[in-house]
Amino acid sequence: MAVKQGITEELKAKDQMAWVGAMNNIRHAAEEFVFEDIVYAGGISK
């Protein structure tokens, strides 16, 4: 995900706050995917 969004070590060296923000966005997107795919899929049935 980071590679596709252009998040590099160079960005980390130049602008740490932007890098942290971008990595947090990636982490939250991955968490959301896992929660929707694994946790919520088996929990509620209609």
N, C-alpha and C positions, 0 to 999 in steps of 0.2 A: 504494500500500500504506500509506503513512504517513497519508494522509488518512482511509482507512477505519479505521485504528487510533487516530485522534484525536491523532496526533503533530503538534504545531503549533509555530510560532515562539514562541507564548506559553509553552508547556511548556519550550521551550529557555531562555527568559529566566528562568522561575521555578525550574526544577530541571534543571540541565545534565546531571547524572549519569543521571537517569531518561531524559532525551532521548537521550543517547548510547547507553544500554543498549537503548532501543527501536529506534533506528536501526541498531544492530549486529544486532539480531534480524531486522530487515527485510532487511538486506544478506545475512545468512547464509541466510535463506529463499530469496532470489533466486538466490544462488549454487547452492544445492541444486537448485533448479528447473532451472537451466541445465545443471548437471552431469548430472542425470538425463535431461533431454530431449535434449541434444545430444551430450555426451561419451560417456555410457554406452550410449546407444541404438544406436550403430553399432559398438561395440567387441566385444561378446560375443554370439554366436548359439548357440542350443542345438540 
